[in-house]
């Protein structure tokens, strides 16, 4: 397998091409750290973008949904799969420049283009659902009740192959024009991160049940309890 995805016209930025990344390590790291994605597709000719959870397993991106949701229904009715665009974004900082139009943000993002299919195979579906749980808290799929037949019937899982993929990354401070660098305005970066707080037990939890090890290893920035 190649170490990088191959750029296509749809994955080549029109601006700031120097920020584009195609290596698998960068793409996988961003997908694995992000906790939410946005799924874009066409419904009756109109664009729809929905937030949902995702998880990567090898070179497949799995998306969680309801079996009656729009994208799952549309993908099930599309023999060749539902054309989708999936995006994730990690925000790392606010970039404040001296000039108004030079303000920016430090970020890491991934865009996945492809055809989403409904996961119908029971074995693949089980792997995908476990991965979706473990993506949020590694080890959680083995530490909860498995879904029953009714719950499985109400749950939809979409799969998108990671083939047409690109990442985009901005790092560093503001880029002011030389003539603006002497202006009396503060410039710099305000770092941002997602931090996990102390786990709070449910009000009806048996006090004899200890905090699982995988939740006891919280740290900031949030890294899926690892």
C-alpha positions, 0 to 999 in steps of 0.5 A: 500500500502506498504511503500516501493517497493520490491527489485528484481534482476534487482533493486538490485545494484551490487556495493554500495548496501548501497546506494540503497533506496526503500521507496516510499517517496524517490523515489517519491521525486526524480521523482517529482524534476527531470525535465528530464528523459532518456528512454531506449528501444530496437529498431530492437535489438539495444539499444536506450536511449532518453531524454524526459520529465516525470511526476508522477501521483500516482504510474504511470510514464507518458512520453511525446513523439511524436505519430510518435516517435520510442518508442511510435510506438514500444509500440503501436505494443507490446501487452504486452507493450514495455520493458523499463528502465527509469532513472532520476538523480539529481546531488548535488555535486562534491566530490574531494578526495586526490586520483584520483580514490576516486573522486565521485559525490553526487547524487540522482537517480531512475531507473524504469523497466517495460512495457510502454503502449501507453495512449489511453483513452482520460480522462487518456491522458488529466490528463497525459498531464496536469500533464506533464505541471504542473510538469514543472510549477505547475498551468500551465495547467490551464493557457494556451490554451488546445491542439486541435485535430491536436495537440493531434494526433501528441502527444504520451504519454507512461505510466509505472507502478511504480512497479520495482523501486529503488533509489540510493543516495550518500551523504557526503564527500570524502572517502580517505584511511588513508594513503592518508589523509596527502597528500597536496591536497585539498579535499571536496565537491563542491555543485551543484544545478539547480537554476531558473533565473528571468522569461523573457517575450516573445518579443511579449507578451502584456505588460499588462499581469502580471507575473503569481503567480506560476512563481513569486515564483521562488527560488534556488535550482530549485523546480518547482516554489514551 
